[in-house]
Amino acid sequence: MAAATTTSSLIDLSSCKDSCSSPSFSSSRARIAFRLKKPTEITCSLQTPSILHFPKQSPKNPPSPATSPPPSSSPLTTKQQPKENDNFAPSKWNFLQKAAALALDAVENALVSQERQHPLPKTADPTVQIAGNFSPVPQKPVCQNLPTTGKVPDCIQGVYVRNGANPLHEPVAGHHFFDGDGMVHAVKFNEGSVSYSCRFTETNRFVQERSLGRPVFPKAIGELHGHTGIARLLLFYSRALFGLVDPSHGTGVANAGLVYFNNRLLAMSEDDLPYHVRVTPSGDLKTVGRFDFSGQLKSTMIAHPKVDPVTGDFFALSYDVIKKPYLKYFRFSPQGIKSPDVEIPLEEPTMMHDFAITENFVVVPDQQVVFKLNEMIRGGSPVIYDKNKVSRFGILDKNATDASKMKWIDAPDCFCFHLWNAWEEPERDEVVVIGSCMTPADSIFNECDESLKSVLSEIRLNLKTGESTRRPIISEDEQVNLEAGMVNRNLLGRKTRFAYLALAEPWPKVSGFAKVDLLTGQVNKFIYGDQRYGGEPLFFPRDPNSENEDDGYILAFVHDEKEWKSELQIVNAMTLELEATVKLPSRVPYGFHGTFISAKDLAKQA
């Protein structure tokens, strides 16, 4: 497939059977445009059948029948997402732009032809990364009155939203699962009625690529490695120089995290500012725009900010892989007023996907996965596992105005992609961190032969001695891979007894979830069933004032790979008994992180 040709979008053809699906679909492009290989055993990347489906998306969101939401008293404003920019349509280009486009497309065609001469690593091969139920689906307007079995608990009123990667266009080269465009899936509960919708988050990148009809922005993991990665960067910025694309308003995909703060649902990926997404009264989703907190946020923000459940303050990090400072910490008041940035000195840019908070501190991991852009010049990946580096955690007062009193404590050979909670034990001068320690540390990004392990661990950081200890919470004979999940968020930053985590087996699929007693190590499992897999379990507290920490429900999307149908399961968190199942009108791909917005909060949206 020539790079200059308009590519088709991606789809699951089974969605054509659904009454609420987009009206037009295409199966004309059923294979990726580079050499396909019979899949072999995969231990460090996404493992699914090598089948891809390509759809034709509606060019824009159909209008929602919802009425406008009530005005908000929030002092912050969102920059409205610009409408489809006709300047990026080839028909609007001037003679110079058309000539430049032809020349640059010819260069890209040659580059793609060269890339096809070599097999892709599994971590960048679309036939591995976005196959099976990791493959994308089309947008879906609201489907109301969904069938349910069992009884949805009366306390569940509001909307469950979950983010994920869902590429709009067929990849022309390398593609990692994390590279896909952001899509939010929403299940709304309203007095016994349940609805479902899913929409792309219309980032600056998405809007331009939709207008152009093909992918043109570089893919951070799938494409930016080695000499071809450098060439793709040069191509992209050459196109920007001639006005064929515009990266000035962000290049991120907003596909990872979701947080509700200051009356706004924010969709995030760590390569950009967050995007404000509004839930309409009907249960549909609408991208409002790129959100910079009324001009206060000048840099990117990681996808896992933390909201203190007691104070309502919002805490976040921002990292830069190009220039110093490589890491900054900041916070927002409940009213959305930003603190000054706290520059945290690091010797080299380090991946900071997550961090933790306690009642008084922020806990910042400085681990062994680092960025070394000069590795691209040598032909390698810029994401490196530095075996010579000693992992450490930094402890900083939440209200610090600089990093001078930050205390660093070494934690050798520790890489936690996610941290589930942290708390203080002042009687022992310790901060306790709960996270899943992953080995090999860079296996998600770089191909390897060693099977991935993700061990739920307790890490103790002694503020007095400067020493750390680490122990697996689960006994060795019961050890399982535990990755996506959470604790009761009403207790975030405080000591918790239970964590609810995805059973990431067979990796990278999720066969169920585990309720883990963090004190005793006891594990209780809820298994979805034969060839049924899910993702992150969300804990919904039944009553915030309940005396029992586990008094609530687990919500999880589950997909049946035999029947090729998806549903939302609601499980009693205390008994691990299935309470209700919501049958969904179309397939929900495996995705990333979610949150729940109460009906009360929905009514106050900005």
C-alpha positions in Angstrom: 0.0 0.0 0.0 1.5 3.3 -1.1 1.9 5.8 1.7 0.3 8.5 -0.5 -2.9 6.5 -0.8 -5.8 7.1 1.5 -5.9 4.2 3.9 -9.0 2.5 5.2 -9.9 2.7 8.9 -9.9 -0.3 11.2 -13.0 -2.2 12.4 -14.4 -5.4 13.7 -16.8 -6.7 11.1 -18.9 -8.4 13.7 -20.2 -4.9 14.6 -22.0 -4.8 11.3 -24.7 -7.0 12.9 -25.5 -4.6 15.6 -28.5 -2.4 15.3 -26.7 0.6 16.7 -23.6 0.4 14.6 -22.3 2.9 12.1 -24.2 2.5 8.8 -21.4 1.8 6.5 -18.5 -0.7 6.7 -15.9 -2.1 4.5 -13.9 -5.3 4.4 -12.0 -4.4 1.3 -8.7 -4.2 3.2 -8.4 -7.3 5.2 -4.6 -7.6 5.4 -1.9 -5.3 6.7 0.3 -3.9 3.9 3.5 -5.6 4.8 4.8 -9.1 5.0 2.7 -11.3 7.3 4.2 -14.1 9.2 2.6 -17.1 10.9 2.5 -16.1 14.6 4.8 -18.0 17.0 4.8 -18.2 20.7 4.9 -14.8 22.2 6.0 -14.2 25.7 6.6 -10.4 25.9 3.9 -8.9 23.7 0.3 -9.1 22.8 -0.6 -12.6 21.8 -3.8 -13.1 19.7 -4.8 -14.7 16.4 -3.2 -12.9 13.4 -6.5 -11.6 12.1 -7.1 -7.9 11.4 -10.3 -6.2 10.3 -10.4 -2.8 8.8 -13.5 -0.5 8.8 -14.7 2.7 7.4 -15.5 5.2 10.1 -18.1 7.9 9.9 -16.2 11.1 9.0 -17.5 12.9 12.1 -19.5 12.3 15.2 -23.2 12.3 14.4 -24.9 15.0 16.4 -26.1 14.0 19.8 -29.8 14.5 20.6 -28.8 15.6 24.1 -29.5 19.1 25.3 -26.8 21.4 26.6 -25.6 20.7 30.1 -26.3 23.2 32.9 -23.8 26.0 33.3 -20.9 25.4 35.7 -19.6 27.6 38.5 -16.0 26.4 37.7 -13.6 29.2 37.1 -11.7 27.2 34.5 -12.4 27.1 30.8 -11.6 24.6 28.1 -10.2 25.6 24.8 -12.8 24.4 22.3 -11.6 21.7 20.0 -11.3 23.3 16.5 -13.7 22.1 13.9 -12.4 19.9 11.1 -9.6 22.1 9.6 -10.1 22.2 5.8 -6.5 23.5 5.5 -5.2 20.0 6.0 -7.4 18.6 3.1 -5.3 18.2 0.0 -7.9 20.0 -2.1 -7.0 23.2 -0.1 -3.3 23.0 -0.6 -1.5 25.6 -2.7 0.9 24.6 -5.6 4.0 24.6 -3.3 2.2 22.4 -0.7 1.1 19.9 -3.3 4.6 19.7 -4.7 6.1 19.2 -1.3 3.5 16.6 -0.4 4.3 14.6 -3.6 8.0 14.7 -2.8 7.6 13.8 0.8 5.2 11.0 0.0 7.7 9.6 -2.4 10.3 9.6 0.3 7.9 7.8 2.6 7.1 5.2 0.0 10.7 4.5 -0.3 11.1 4.3 3.4 8.2 1.9 3.8 9.5 -0.3 1.0 12.8 -0.5 2.8 11.1 -1.4 6.1 9.2 -4.2 4.4 12.5 -6.0 3.7 12.9 -6.8 7.3 10.6 -8.5 9.8 9.1 -6.3 12.5 9.7 -7.2 16.2 6.6 -8.5 17.9 6.4 -5.3 20.0 5.8 -3.3 16.8 4.0 -5.8 14.5 0.4 -4.9 14.0 -0.6 -8.5 13.2 0.4 -9.2 16.8 -0.4 -5.9 18.6 -3.9 -5.2 17.3 -5.3 -8.6 16.5 -8.2 -10.5 18.0 -10.0 -8.4 20.7 -7.1 -6.0 20.8 -8.3 -4.8 17.3 -10.3 -1.5 17.0 -14.0 -0.9 16.7 -16.0 1.9 15.2 -17.6 4.7 17.2 -21.1 3.9 18.4 -23.8 6.4 19.3 -25.9 5.8 22.4 -27.8 2.5 22.6 -30.5 2.7 25.3 -32.3 0.1 27.5 -29.7 -2.6 27.3 -30.7 -6.1 28.4 -29.5 -7.2 31.8 -29.5 -10.4 33.8 -29.6 -10.3 37.6 -30.2 -7.0 39.4 -28.0 -3.9 39.0 -27.5 -2.6 42.6 -29.6 0.6 43.3 -26.5 2.5 44.5 -24.9 2.4 41.0 -26.2 5.6 39.5 -23.9 7.5 37.0 -21.5 6.4 34.3 -18.7 3.9 34.1 -16.1 5.1 31.6 -13.0 3.3 30.4 -10.2 4.4 28.0 -8.4 2.4 25.4 -6.2 2.5 22.3 -8.3 2.2 19.1 -6.4 3.2 15.9 -8.6 5.0 13.3 -6.4 4.1 10.4 -4.6 1.0 9.2 -0.9 1.2 10.1 1.6 1.6 7.3 4.5 0.4 9.3 5.3 -0.5 12.9 2.5 -0.2 15.5 2.4 -0.9 19.2 -0.8 -1.4 21.1 -0.1 1.8 23.1 0.1 3.8 19.9 -3.7 3.7 19.0 -6.0 6.7 19.1 -7.9 7.2 22.3 -11.5 5.8 22.6 -13.7 6.1 25.6 -16.4 3.5 26.3 -19.3 4.6 28.5 -22.0 2.6 30.4 -24.6 4.9 32.0 -26.9 3.8 34.8 -30.0 5.8 35.3 -32.8 4.6 37.6 -32.8 1.0 36.2 -32.1 1.8 32.6 -28.6 1.1 31.2 -27.0 2.6 28.0 -23.8 2.3 26.1 -21.7 4.4 23.7 -18.1 4.7 22.6 -16.4 7.7 21.0 -12.9 8.7 19.8 -11.3 11.4 21.9 -10.8 14.0 19.1 -7.3 15.0 19.8 -5.4 17.4 17.5 -3.7 14.4 16.0 -6.9 12.5 15.4 -8.7 15.5 13.8 -5.8 16.1 11.3 -5.4 12.4 10.4 -9.2 12.0 9.9 -9.1 15.0 7.5 -6.1 13.6 5.6 -7.5 10.1 5.6 -4.4 8.3 6.7 -1.8 8.2 9.6 0.9 10.9 9.3 1.9 11.5 13.0 4.9 9.4 14.2 3.9 6.5 16.5 6.0 6.9 19.6 6.6 3.2 20.3 5.9 1.3 17.0 7.8 3.6 14.7 10.4 5.7 16.5 13.3 3.3 16.7 16.5 3.2 14.8 17.4 5.1 11.6 13.9 4.7 10.2 12.5 6.4 13.3 14.8 9.4 12.7 13.7 9.5 9.1 10.0 9.5 10.1 10.6 12.4 12.5 12.3 14.3 9.7 9.4 13.5 7.4 6.9 14.7 9.9 8.6 18.0 10.7 9.1 18.6 7.0 5.4 18.2 6.4 4.8 20.6 9.3 7.3 23.1 7.7 5.1 23.2 4.6 1.8 23.5 6.6 0.7 19.9 5.6 0.3 19.1 9.4 0.3 21.1 12.5 1.9 19.7 15.7 1.7 23.0 17.6 -1.5 22.0 19.5 -0.3 18.6 20.6 0.6 15.2 19.2 -0.8 12.9 21.9 -3.5 10.2 21.7 -5.2 10.6 25.1 -5.8 6.8 25.2 -4.6 5.7 28.7 -6.0 7.3 31.8 -9.3 8.9 32.9 -9.9 11.2 35.9 -12.9 13.3 37.0 -11.7 16.5 38.5 -13.2 20.0 38.8 -16.4 19.0 37.1 -14.6 17.6 34.1 -13.8 14.2 32.7 -10.2 14.3 31.5 -8.7 11.7 29.0 -4.9 11.5 29.2 -1.7 10.0 27.8 1.6 11.2 29.0 2.7 12.7 25.7 0.3 15.6 25.8 -2.1 17.8 27.8 -5.3 16.1 28.9 -8.5 16.4 26.8 -11.8 17.4 28.3 -14.6 14.9 27.4 -18.2 15.7 28.3 -20.8 13.0 29.1 -24.1 14.2 27.6 -27.4 13.7 29.4 -28.3 10.9 27.0 -25.1 9.0 27.9 -23.1 10.0 24.7 -19.6 11.4 24.7 -18.3 14.6 23.2 -14.8 16.0 23.1 -14.8 19.6 24.3 -11.1 20.2 23.7 -7.5 20.2 24.9 -7.5 21.2 28.5 -4.7 23.4 29.9 -6.5 24.5 33.1 -7.2 28.0 31.7 -3.6 28.5 30.5 -2.0 27.3 33.7 -0.6 24.0 32.4 2.3 24.5 30.0 3.7 21.0 29.7 2.5 17.4 29.2 1.0 15.5 32.1 1.3 11.8 32.9 -1.8 9.6 32.6 -2.1 8.7 36.3 -2.7 11.9 38.3 -4.0 11.4 41.9 -6.9 13.1 43.6 -6.7 13.1 47.4 -10.1 11.8 48.6 -9.9 13.9 51.8 -8.7 17.3 50.5 -9.8 17.1 46.9 -6.4 18.3 45.7 -5.1 17.0 42.4 -1.4 15.9 42.0 0.6 15.2 38.9 3.9 14.8 37.2 5.3 15.8 33.8 8.4 14.4 32.2 10.4 15.5 29.2 12.6 13.2 27.2 14.4 16.0 25.3 15.6 18.7 27.7 16.0 19.5 31.4 14.2 19.6 33.7 13.4 16.0 32.8 10.8 15.8 35.6 8.3 18.3 37.2 5.8 17.9 40.0 2.7 20.1 40.5 -0.7 20.1 42.1 -4.1 21.8 41.7 -6.5 22.9 44.4 -10.0 21.6 44.3 -11.0 24.8 42.4 -8.3 24.1 39.7 -5.7 26.6 40.8 -2.2 25.3 39.9 0.9 25.5 42.1 4.3 26.5 40.7 6.2 23.6 39.1 8.7 21.8 41.3 11.7 20.8 39.2 13.0 17.4 40.3 16.6 17.0 39.3 17.3 13.8 37.3 20.5 12.8 35.5 18.6 11.4 32.5 15.0 11.3 31.2 13.2 8.4 32.9 9.8 6.8 32.2 7.4 8.0 34.8 4.1 6.3 34.0 2.8 6.3 37.6 3.5 7.6 41.1 1.8 7.5 44.5 0.6 9.8 47.2 0.2 9.4 51.0 -1.5 11.8 53.4 1.5 14.1 53.5 3.9 13.0 50.7 4.2 12.2 47.0 6.2 9.1 46.2 8.1 9.4 42.9 9.7 6.3 41.3 13.0 6.8 39.4 13.5 3.4 37.8 15.6 1.6 35.3 13.6 2.2 32.1 15.1 5.4 30.6 15.1 7.3 27.4 18.3 7.5 25.4 17.6 9.2 22.0 21.1 8.7 20.8 20.3 4.9 20.6 18.3 5.7 17.5 21.4 6.9 15.8 23.0 3.5 16.6 19.9 1.8 15.1 18.2 0.9 18.3 15.2 1.8 20.5 15.3 5.0 22.5 13.5 3.1 25.4 16.3 1.4 27.3 16.5 -0.9 30.3 19.6 0.4 32.1 20.9 -2.5 34.1 23.6 -0.3 35.7 21.1 2.1 37.2 19.8 1.6 40.7 16.1 2.1 41.0 15.0 4.5 43.8 12.0 6.3 45.2 11.8 10.0 46.0 9.7 11.2 49.0 8.6 14.8 48.7 6.2 16.9 50.9 3.0 17.4 49.0 3.2 21.2 49.5 6.9 21.5 48.7 7.9 24.5 46.6 11.2 23.0 45.6 12.9 19.6 45.6 15.7 20.5 48.1 14.2 18.4 50.9 13.3 15.4 48.6 14.6 12.2 50.2 15.8 9.5 47.8 15.8 5.9 48.9 17.3 3.1 46.7 15.2 0.1 45.9 17.4 -2.1 43.7 16.0 -4.1 40.8 12.5 -2.7 41.2 10.4 -1.6 38.3 6.7 -0.9 38.9 4.8 0.2 35.9 1.9 0.9 38.2 1.6 1.8 41.9 -1.7 0.8 43.6 -1.4 2.8 46.8 1.0 4.1 49.5 0.7 5.2 53.1 2.7 6.4 56.1 3.5 4.4 59.2 5.1 7.1 61.4 5.6 4.7 64.3 8.2 2.9 62.1 9.4 6.0 60.2 8.3 4.3 57.0 6.4 4.9 53.9 4.8 1.8 52.5 4.3 1.4 48.7 2.1 -1.2 47.1 3.0 -2.0 43.4 3.4 -4.7 40.9 7.1 -5.3 40.2 7.6 -6.2 36.5 10.4 -8.2 35.0 11.9 -7.8 32.4 11.3 -4.1 33.0 11.2 -3.1 29.3 9.4 -6.2 28.0 6.3 -4.2 27.1 8.4 -2.0 24.7 11.3 -4.2 23.5 11.2 -7.8 22.2 12.7 -10.4 24.5 12.7 -14.1 25.2 12.0 -14.0 28.9 8.4 -14.4 30.0 7.0 -11.4 31.7 6.3 -11.5 35.5 4.3 -9.0 37.5 4.6 -9.6 41.2 2.5 -7.7 43.7 4.9 -6.3 46.2 5.1 -4.3 49.4 8.0 -1.9 49.4 9.0 -0.2 52.6 11.0 3.0 52.6 12.6 4.0 55.9 12.8 7.8 56.1 15.2 7.6 59.1 17.7 5.1 57.8 17.3 5.7 54.1 17.0 1.9 53.5 14.3 -0.1 51.7 12.9 -3.6 51.9 10.7 -5.4 49.3 8.7 -8.5 49.7 6.1 -10.3 47.5 2.7 -10.1 49.1 1.4 -13.4 47.7 3.2 -16.7 48.6 5.4 -18.2 45.9 3.1 -21.2 45.4 0.1 -18.9 44.6 2.1 -16.4 42.6 0.2 -14.9 39.6 0.7 -12.0 37.3 -1.3 -9.0 38.7 -1.3 -5.8 36.8 -4.2 -3.3 36.2 -6.4 -2.5 39.1 -7.0 -0.3 42.2 -7.8 0.0 45.8 -10.9 1.7 47.3 -10.2 5.2 46.0 -11.9 6.7 49.0 -8.8 5.5 50.9 -6.1 6.5 48.4 -3.0 7.5 50.3 -4.2 5.8 53.5 -3.6 2.3 54.7 -5.8 -0.2 52.8 -6.5 -3.9 53.4 -7.5 -4.9 49.9 -6.5 -4.5 46.3 -8.5 -5.5 43.3 -6.2 -6.5 40.4 -6.4 -8.0 37.0 -5.3 -11.6 36.6 -3.0 -11.0 33.7 -2.8 -14.6 32.6 -2.3 -15.8 30.0 -0.3 -12.6 29.5 -1.4 -10.2 28.2 -5.0 -11.3 28.4 -6.9 -11.0 31.7 -8.8 -14.1 32.7 -10.4 -12.6 35.8 -9.5 -10.5 38.8 -8.1 -11.1 42.2 -9.1 -9.6 45.6 -5.8 -9.6 47.5 -5.6 -9.1 51.3 -2.5 -6.9 51.5 -1.9 -7.9 55.2 -2.2 -11.7 55.0 -1.5 -12.3 51.3 -4.7 -14.2 50.9 -6.0 -14.3 47.3 -9.6 -14.7 46.2 -10.1 -15.0 42.5 -13.1 -14.3 40.2 -12.6 -16.1 36.9 -14.6 -14.9 33.9 -14.9 -18.4 32.3 -13.7 -20.4 29.3 -12.2 -18.1 26.6 -13.6 -15.0 28.4 -11.3 -12.2 29.1 -11.5 -8.7 30.5 -9.3 -5.8 31.7 -9.0 -3.5 34.7 -11.5 -4.2 37.5 -13.0 -1.0 38.9 -14.0 -0.9 42.5 -17.3 1.0 43.2 -17.9 1.7 46.9 -21.5 1.0 47.9 -21.4 3.7 50.7 -18.4 6.0 51.2 -19.2 5.9 54.9 -19.3 2.1 55.2 -17.2 0.6 58.0 -16.1 -2.2 55.6 -13.4 -1.2 53.2 -14.6 -3.9 50.7 -18.3 -2.9 50.8 -18.9 -2.3 47.1 -18.9 -3.8 43.7 -16.4 -4.6 40.9 -17.3 -3.4 37.4 -15.4 -5.0 34.5 -15.8 -5.3 30.7 -15.7 -9.0 29.7 -15.4 -10.3 26.1 -16.3 -13.9 25.1 -13.9 -14.9 22.4 -16.0 -17.9 21.4 -19.2 -16.0 20.9 -17.4 -12.8 20.0 -19.7 -10.8 22.3 -19.0 -8.4 25.1 -20.7 -7.5 28.4 -20.3 -5.6 31.6 -20.2 -7.7 34.8 -21.0 -6.4 38.2 -19.6 -8.5 41.0 -20.1 -8.2 44.8 -16.7 -7.2 46.2 -17.3 -8.8 49.6 -18.6 -12.2 48.4 -17.2 -12.3 44.8 -20.6 -13.3 43.6 -21.9 -12.1 40.2 -24.7 -9.6 40.9 -25.6 -8.5 37.3 -24.5 -8.7 33.7 -25.2 -6.0 31.1 -25.3 -7.3 27.5 -23.5 -4.8 25.3 -24.6 -4.0 21.7 -21.1 -4.4 20.2 -17.6 -5.6 21.0 -15.5 -3.8 23.6 -11.8 -4.2 22.9 -9.3 -4.9 25.7 -8.2 -1.5 27.0 -6.6 0.5 29.8 -8.0 2.5 32.7 -11.4 3.7 33.8 -13.3 5.6 36.5 -16.9 6.1 37.7 -18.7 9.4 37.7 -21.7 9.6 40.0 -25.1 11.0 38.8 -24.6 13.9 41.2 -21.3 14.8 39.7 -22.6 14.4 36.1 -25.2 17.0 36.8 -22.5 19.5 37.7 -20.3 19.0 34.6 -18.6 22.0 33.2 
